[in-house]
Amino acid sequence: MPPSLRHTRVSPVPRRTAAVLAAAVLALTGCTGGVSTAAAGRPSSGPTVPAPIPDPVQWEECGPSLDCATVEVPLEYTEPDGEQISLAVTRHRATDPERRIGSLFINPGGPGVPATETVASIDAANDTGPYTPEVVARFDVVGMDPRGVGQSGAVRCLTDEQRAEQATENRDPRIPGGKPFGKLLIDARTFTKGCLDQQSPEFLASLSTDNVARDLDQVRAALGEEKITFYGASYGTVVGPMYATLFPDRVRQMVIDAPVDTDLWQNDPLRLLDDVARSNEETLDAWFDTCRAEGVQVCAFGDGDPRAAFDALITKLEAKPLVVPPVEGLTPGGTLDGAMALEAARAAAGNRALWPVLTAGLLGAQHGDGTGLHFVVSFVTVAPFGGPFAILQEPHTAVRCVDWPKLDKLSEHHVAAKKITERGERLGSRAAYSALNCALWPVENEDRVTRELTGAGAPPILVVGGRLDNVSPHHWAEAMAERLEDAVLLTREGVGHTSYRTSGPCVDAAIDAALIDGVLPAEGTVCDAVPPATTRPLGPSPSGSAGAAPAG
């Protein structure tokens, strides 16, 4: 095993959880030789050494209509004959091979969500999967776990014991970052040291999005495809424009859903995280407003004043946490305090499909049953900031720290944390100091790609942005559509992170038309979210009870 991949095995994520993770959540190196262009103040475009020609992929059947393989790629593209690493690739074969168009490459986001898991979740006989039956019929859907993710040497920085300790540690929502800064700094040192203990510095330094784009092109060549069709969600909307910028002539069609502002990603990540904090708060406010508007017959929590009831519940849980017994298939059990309840509310409020779960969980907690909220914390959350609740925290952090500019000045983190917490938002303490691990990151990526990601020369790109997205605010989608040389913006009304297969036929039809036929909607097209968000709890009326339990 190459030293860069030592101790990086990842445990499989249940497909049910992977699908939720892919829909809920938020994720550049190249050396030019000599003095880096980035260091010289010029935009870096990556290595000029020709990429190697990969061997044809050798598929092995690994499930119904599924094939699995590994593709060898250079650790560093400036040294194409140097150390190689293995990337896991899974494809779902087109169900109508006579009408097959080609390969649809997907990236479900994170960074850190395994694309192979998303492809493996496709059920051709079921119309509720991540891609429509027509897309599954016309394309081989191909998922490559990016380097450092999933089965491609998933980054690990904590031991199982440390991970379990973080998941149950006591955090104070009244303190920026949840604990005194000195303890946050100790945590960051432990985390970054663990990353370096379990992976080589060369491997950690290679986990940039420009390398992921080059890896995609290697997989494309190994599959014998001249061009790729690409669908990326959340962090996948950084991967897509990177690929379209580096390899515009190899793009057939591209759709990016819930875009990240690539300018902020490349140049101002603390402002990017501040935008995410605001979006989290906006979606929680939307739940409060909808609960109150729907009335106590639908949303009994708070008896008409859900904000006041929520604040009182958080204070009560922080003073006296609930003991949550384990429930098979639902929660491993533990305790529910105010900080954990806030995390559950953040995660569930950002996905309108989970609004009934949030209502039921809050009603249950009011009556002494923390099972519902503990379920959300345990199995649903993917933290866009990183944090003890995110099972994908380690690869998530590793990718963004090597992608982002240096964040080694603690004063900048203090200023950003103060800005967030001074707004007085309910979720502000969680967002504060959320990039502190990057301040101590043990490797440096001096030659990350810094050129503007315009996709110049690629076919027109469809950009899909949600009006109220807890991770990717709508102005990011507007900025993306403006930055790309040729793009059309489709807006989805309503709450939710990503829109494809979660928001109704209007969005699905537009994305399918772009992927299959290259036909984009008219500029300014707006789709309503179907079904609309409701706070009505699952199960029977909660009046006089502990509330309905969420589905498992």
C-alpha positions in Angstrom: 0.0 0.0 0.0 1.4 3.4 -0.9 2.4 5.5 2.1 -0.1 8.2 1.1 -2.9 5.8 1.6 -2.0 4.2 4.9 -4.8 3.9 7.5 -7.3 5.5 5.2 -10.0 2.8 4.9 -13.5 4.3 5.2 -16.5 2.5 6.7 -19.4 2.2 4.3 -22.2 4.7 4.7 -25.7 3.2 4.6 -27.4 4.0 1.3 -30.3 5.5 3.0 -28.0 7.9 4.9 -25.9 8.6 1.8 -28.9 9.7 -0.2 -29.8 12.2 2.6 -26.2 13.3 2.9 -25.9 13.9 -0.8 -29.1 16.0 -0.9 -28.3 18.0 2.3 -25.0 19.2 2.5 -21.5 21.8 1.2 -16.7 21.2 -0.7 -7.1 23.2 -6.0 -3.2 22.0 -6.7 -1.0 22.2 -9.7 2.7 22.8 -9.9 4.2 24.7 -12.8 7.9 24.3 -11.8 10.2 26.9 -10.3 8.4 29.8 -8.7 4.7 29.3 -8.4 2.5 31.6 -10.4 0.2 32.0 -7.4 3.2 33.1 -5.3 4.2 35.6 -8.0 0.8 37.2 -7.9 -0.4 35.7 -11.2 -3.4 33.4 -11.5 -2.2 29.8 -11.4 -3.5 27.4 -14.1 -1.9 24.2 -12.9 0.8 21.9 -14.4 1.9 22.1 -18.0 3.3 18.5 -18.0 1.1 16.4 -20.3 -1.2 14.0 -18.4 -0.5 10.3 -18.8 -2.7 8.0 -20.9 -4.4 5.7 -18.5 -5.0 2.0 -19.1 -8.5 1.0 -20.1 -10.8 0.5 -17.1 -11.3 -3.1 -16.1 -14.9 -3.4 -14.7 -16.1 -6.1 -12.4 -19.8 -6.5 -11.7 -20.7 -5.5 -8.2 -24.5 -5.4 -8.1 -27.6 -5.1 -10.3 -26.6 -3.1 -13.3 -23.5 -2.0 -11.4 -19.8 -2.3 -12.3 -16.9 -1.3 -10.0 -13.3 -0.6 -10.8 -10.2 1.3 -9.7 -8.3 3.7 -11.9 -4.6 4.5 -11.2 -3.7 8.2 -11.4 -0.6 10.2 -10.5 -0.4 11.6 -7.0 1.0 14.7 -8.6 0.4 15.6 -12.3 3.8 17.3 -12.4 5.3 13.9 -11.9 3.1 11.7 -14.1 5.5 8.7 -13.8 5.9 9.1 -10.0 3.7 7.7 -7.2 0.3 6.5 -8.3 -2.9 6.4 -6.2 -6.1 4.3 -6.7 -9.5 5.9 -7.3 -12.7 4.0 -6.8 -15.2 4.2 -9.7 -18.7 2.8 -9.9 -21.0 2.9 -12.9 -24.7 2.1 -13.3 -25.1 0.8 -16.8 -27.7 2.6 -19.0 -31.0 0.7 -18.8 -31.7 1.4 -22.5 -28.4 0.6 -24.2 -29.8 1.1 -27.7 -30.4 4.8 -26.9 -27.3 5.3 -24.7 -25.7 8.7 -25.1 -22.6 8.2 -23.0 -21.3 8.6 -19.5 -22.9 11.0 -17.0 -20.2 11.8 -14.3 -21.7 12.9 -11.0 -20.3 14.5 -7.9 -22.9 14.7 -5.0 -21.0 17.3 -3.0 -19.5 17.5 0.5 -16.6 17.7 -0.1 -16.6 14.2 1.3 -19.7 12.5 0.0 -18.7 9.3 -1.8 -20.0 9.4 -5.4 -19.8 5.6 -5.6 -22.4 5.3 -2.9 -24.7 7.7 -4.7 -24.4 5.6 -7.9 -24.9 2.4 -5.9 -28.2 3.8 -4.6 -29.8 4.0 -8.0 -32.8 1.6 -8.3 -33.8 1.4 -11.9 -37.2 0.0 -10.9 -37.9 2.9 -8.6 -38.8 6.5 -9.6 -37.5 7.9 -6.3 -33.8 7.6 -6.9 -31.2 10.4 -7.3 -31.7 10.5 -11.1 -34.8 10.3 -13.3 -35.6 7.0 -15.1 -34.9 8.7 -18.4 -31.4 9.8 -17.4 -30.7 6.3 -16.0 -31.9 4.9 -19.3 -29.8 7.1 -21.5 -26.5 7.3 -19.6 -24.0 5.1 -17.8 -24.1 7.0 -14.5 -20.5 7.1 -13.3 -19.3 8.0 -9.8 -15.7 8.5 -8.9 -14.8 9.0 -5.2 -12.4 11.9 -5.3 -9.0 11.3 -3.8 -9.2 11.4 0.0 -13.0 10.5 -0.1 -14.8 7.2 0.4 -13.0 4.3 -1.1 -10.4 6.5 -2.7 -8.3 6.6 0.5 -10.7 8.4 2.8 -8.9 10.9 5.0 -8.9 10.1 8.7 -7.6 12.3 11.4 -9.2 11.1 14.6 -9.3 7.7 16.3 -12.7 6.0 16.9 -12.4 6.9 20.5 -11.7 10.6 19.7 -14.5 10.7 17.3 -16.9 9.2 19.8 -15.7 11.7 22.5 -16.3 14.6 20.2 -19.8 13.4 19.3 -20.8 13.4 23.0 -18.8 16.4 24.3 -20.6 19.2 26.1 -20.8 22.4 24.1 -22.2 25.7 25.3 -24.3 27.5 22.6 -23.6 30.8 24.4 -19.9 30.6 23.6 -18.5 31.3 20.1 -17.4 27.9 18.8 -19.2 26.1 21.7 -16.2 26.1 24.1 -13.4 28.5 25.2 -11.1 29.4 22.4 -8.1 27.7 24.1 -9.9 24.3 24.0 -10.9 24.9 20.4 -7.2 25.5 19.6 -6.3 22.2 21.4 -8.9 20.4 19.4 -7.6 21.8 16.1 -4.0 20.8 17.0 -5.2 17.3 17.8 -7.1 17.1 14.6 -4.4 18.3 12.3 -1.7 16.2 14.0 -4.0 13.2 13.5 -4.3 13.9 9.8 -0.6 14.0 9.4 -0.2 10.8 11.5 -2.5 8.9 9.3 -1.7 10.3 5.9 1.5 11.4 4.2 1.9 15.1 3.7 2.2 14.5 0.0 -1.2 12.9 -0.1 -2.8 15.6 2.0 -1.3 18.3 -0.3 -2.8 16.6 -3.4 -6.4 16.7 -2.4 -7.3 19.9 -4.4 -10.2 20.3 -6.7 -8.0 20.9 -9.7 -6.5 17.5 -9.1 -10.0 16.0 -8.8 -10.8 17.6 -12.2 -7.7 16.0 -13.7 -8.6 12.7 -12.1 -12.1 12.9 -13.7 -10.4 13.4 -17.1 -8.2 10.4 -16.5 -11.3 8.3 -15.7 -13.0 9.7 -18.9 -10.0 8.6 -20.9 -9.9 5.2 -19.2 -13.6 4.7 -20.2 -12.8 5.6 -23.8 -15.1 8.6 -23.8 -14.3 11.7 -25.9 -16.5 14.0 -23.8 -18.4 13.7 -20.5 -21.7 14.9 -19.4 -21.6 16.2 -15.8 -24.0 16.8 -12.9 -22.6 18.3 -9.8 -24.3 19.3 -6.6 -23.0 21.6 -3.8 -19.2 21.1 -3.7 -19.7 19.3 -7.0 -20.4 22.8 -8.4 -16.7 23.6 -7.7 -15.6 20.5 -9.4 -17.7 21.1 -12.5 -16.6 24.6 -13.3 -13.0 23.6 -12.6 -13.3 20.8 -15.1 -15.0 23.0 -17.6 -12.2 25.6 -17.2 -9.3 23.1 -17.5 -10.9 20.9 -20.2 -13.7 22.9 -22.0 -13.4 20.8 -25.2 -14.2 17.6 -23.3 -17.5 18.8 -21.9 -20.6 17.6 -23.7 -23.2 19.1 -21.3 -23.0 20.3 -17.7 -25.6 21.0 -14.9 -24.6 22.5 -11.5 -27.1 22.4 -8.7 -26.9 24.5 -5.5 -23.7 26.4 -6.6 -20.9 27.4 -4.4 -19.5 30.9 -5.1 -16.2 29.8 -6.6 -14.7 33.3 -6.2 -15.3 33.1 -2.4 -14.2 29.5 -2.4 -10.9 30.4 -4.0 -10.2 33.8 -2.4 -12.3 34.5 0.7 -13.5 31.4 2.6 -14.2 33.2 5.8 -16.8 35.3 4.0 -18.1 32.2 2.4 -18.7 30.6 5.8 -20.4 33.8 7.0 -22.8 33.5 4.1 -23.5 29.9 5.0 -24.2 31.0 8.6 -26.7 33.5 7.4 -28.4 31.0 5.2 -28.7 28.5 8.0 -30.4 31.1 10.1 -32.7 32.1 7.3 -34.0 28.6 6.8 -34.6 28.2 10.6 -36.5 31.5 10.5 -38.5 30.2 7.5 -39.6 27.2 9.7 -40.6 29.5 12.5 -42.6 31.7 10.1 -44.3 28.7 8.5 -45.1 27.1 11.8 -46.8 30.2 13.0 -48.6 30.8 9.7 -50.0 27.3 9.5 -51.5 27.7 13.0 -51.6 25.5 16.1 -53.9 23.0 14.5 -51.0 22.1 12.1 -48.0 23.1 14.2 -48.7 23.0 17.9 -45.2 23.7 18.9 -45.1 27.0 20.8 -48.9 27.5 20.8 -48.6 30.2 18.2 -45.2 31.6 19.2 -42.6 28.9 18.1 -39.6 31.3 18.4 -40.2 31.9 22.1 -40.9 28.2 22.7 -37.8 27.2 20.9 -35.6 29.5 22.9 -37.1 28.3 26.1 -36.6 24.7 25.1 -32.9 25.2 24.2 -32.4 26.9 27.6 -34.1 24.1 29.4 -32.2 21.4 27.6 -28.9 23.1 28.2 -29.7 23.3 31.9 -31.0 19.7 32.1 -30.2 17.5 29.1 -32.6 14.6 28.2 -31.4 11.1 28.4 -32.2 9.3 25.1 -32.3 5.5 25.2 -31.1 3.7 22.1 -33.8 2.8 19.6 -32.7 0.2 16.9 -32.7 1.8 13.5 -33.4 5.2 14.8 -30.8 6.5 17.3 -27.8 5.0 19.2 -29.0 6.9 22.3 -27.1 9.3 24.5 -28.1 12.7 25.8 -29.8 15.7 24.1 -28.7 19.1 25.4 -29.3 22.6 24.0 -26.3 22.6 21.6 -27.4 19.3 20.1 -31.0 20.4 19.7 -29.7 23.5 17.9 -27.7 21.3 15.6 -30.8 19.2 14.9 -32.8 22.3 14.2 -30.2 23.6 11.8 -30.0 20.4 9.8 -33.8 19.7 9.7 -34.8 23.3 8.9 -32.6 23.3 5.8 -34.5 20.4 4.2 -38.2 21.0 3.8 -38.7 17.2 3.7 -37.5 17.2 7.3 -39.7 20.0 8.6 -42.3 17.5 9.9 -39.5 15.6 11.6 -38.3 18.9 13.2 -41.8 19.7 14.5 -42.3 16.2 15.9 -38.8 16.3 17.5 -39.4 19.6 19.2 -42.8 18.5 20.5 -41.3 15.3 21.8 -38.4 17.2 23.5 -41.0 19.5 25.2 -42.5 16.4 26.7 -39.2 14.8 27.7 -38.6 12.6 24.7 -35.4 13.5 22.8 -35.5 10.6 20.4 -36.6 12.6 17.3 -34.0 15.4 17.6 -31.3 12.9 18.5 -32.1 10.9 15.4 -31.5 14.0 13.3 -28.1 14.7 14.9 -27.0 11.1 14.7 -28.0 10.2 11.1 -28.9 13.2 9.0 -26.6 16.1 9.7 -23.7 16.9 7.4 -22.0 20.0 8.7 -21.1 22.6 6.1 -18.8 24.1 8.7 -17.2 20.9 10.0 -17.8 19.9 13.6 -18.3 16.9 15.8 -21.7 16.0 14.3 -20.4 15.4 10.7 -19.4 11.9 9.8 -17.7 13.4 6.8 -15.8 16.0 8.7 -12.3 14.7 8.1 -12.2 14.5 4.3 -14.4 17.6 4.2 -11.8 19.6 6.2 -8.9 18.1 4.3 -10.2 19.2 0.9 -11.2 22.7 1.8 -8.0 23.5 3.7 -5.9 22.6 0.7 -8.2 24.4 -1.7 -8.5 27.6 0.3 -5.8 30.4 0.6 -3.8 30.3 3.8 -5.8 31.0 6.9 -3.0 30.9 9.4 -3.7 34.3 11.1 -5.7 33.6 14.2 -6.8 37.3 14.3 -8.8 36.8 11.1 -10.7 33.9 12.7 -11.4 36.1 15.8 -12.8 38.9 13.6 -14.9 36.4 11.6 -16.3 34.8 14.8 -17.1 38.2 16.3 -18.9 39.2 13.2 -21.1 36.1 13.3 -21.8 36.1 17.0 -22.6 39.8 17.2 -25.6 39.3 14.9 -27.2 37.5 17.9 -28.4 34.6 15.7 -29.5 31.3 17.3 -26.9 29.2 15.3 -24.1 31.7 15.4 -22.0 30.0 18.1 -21.8 26.9 15.9 -20.6 28.7 12.9 -17.9 30.7 14.8 -14.3 29.4 14.4 -15.5 26.8 11.9 -12.4 27.1 9.8 -9.9 26.9 12.7 -8.5 23.6 11.6 -7.3 25.3 8.4 -5.4 27.8 10.5 -3.1 24.9 11.7 -3.2 22.8 8.5 0.0 20.8 8.4 0.7 21.0 4.6 0.8 24.0 2.2 -0.5 24.1 -1.3 1.4 27.0 -2.8 0.4 26.2 -6.4 -3.4 25.8 -6.1 -5.3 26.9 -9.1 -6.4 30.5 -8.6 -7.5 31.5 -12.1 -11.2 32.5 -12.4 -13.4 29.5 -13.2 -15.3 30.7 -16.2 -15.7 27.5 -18.2 -14.7 29.5 -21.3 -15.1 27.3 -24.4 -17.5 24.8 -22.9 -21.1 24.4 -24.0 -23.7 26.5 -22.2 -24.0 25.4 -18.5 -27.3 25.1 -16.6 -27.0 26.7 -13.1 -29.8 25.7 -10.7 -30.2 27.8 -7.5 -32.7 27.5 -4.7 -34.4 30.7 -3.5 -33.8 29.6 0.2 -30.9 27.2 0.5 -29.3 26.6 3.9 -25.9 26.0 2.4 -25.8 27.8 -1.0 -27.6 31.1 -0.9 -29.3 32.2 -4.1 -26.8 35.1 -4.7 -24.1 32.4 -5.1 -26.1 31.0 -8.0 -26.5 34.4 -9.5 -22.8 35.0 -9.2 -22.0 31.6 -10.8 -24.2 32.3 -13.7 -22.6 35.7 -14.2 -19.0 34.3 -13.8 -19.4 31.4 -16.3 -18.8 32.5 -19.9 -22.0 30.9 -21.1 -24.7 29.9 -18.6 -28.4 30.0 -17.8 -29.8 30.4 -14.3 -32.9 28.4 -13.2 -34.3 29.4 -9.9 -36.2 27.1 -7.6 -38.6 28.7 -5.1 -38.8 27.3 -1.5 -36.4 25.8 1.0 -33.8 23.1 0.4 -30.2 22.4 -0.5 -30.1 21.1 -4.1 -33.2 20.9 -6.3 -32.9 17.9 -8.7 -35.2 15.0 -7.7 -36.4 16.9 -4.6 -38.4 19.8 -6.0 -40.9 18.5 -8.5 -41.3 18.0 -12.2 -40.4 21.5 -13.3 -36.8 21.3 -12.1 -36.4 17.6 -13.1 -37.6 18.3 -16.7 -35.3 21.3 -17.1 -32.3 19.3 -15.9 -33.1 16.3 -18.0 -33.5 18.4 -21.1 -30.1 20.0 -20.4 -28.3 16.7 -19.8 -30.0 14.7 -22.5 -30.6 17.1 -25.3 -28.5 20.2 -24.4 -31.7 22.3 -24.3 -31.6 25.0 -21.6 -34.6 26.8 -20.2 -35.2 30.5 -20.9 -33.2 32.9 -18.8 -35.2 33.9 -15.7 -37.2 30.6 -15.5 -38.5 30.0 -12.0 -39.9 26.6 -10.7 -42.1 26.2 -7.6 -41.0 23.6 -5.1 -43.3 20.6 -5.1 -44.6 19.6 -2.6 -44.5 22.9 -0.7 -42.9 22.9 2.8 -45.2 22.2 5.8 -44.4 21.9 9.5 -47.2 19.4 10.1 -45.6 16.7 12.2 -45.6 13.1 11.1 -48.1 10.7 12.5 -51.2 11.5 14.6 -52.0 14.9 16.1 -49.4 15.8 18.7 -52.0 17.5 21.0 -51.5 16.2 24.5 -48.8 13.8 23.5 -45.1 13.7 23.1 -45.4 14.1 19.4 -45.0 11.7 16.5 -41.8 9.9 16.1 -39.9 10.5 12.9 -39.6 7.8 10.3 -36.4 5.8 10.4 
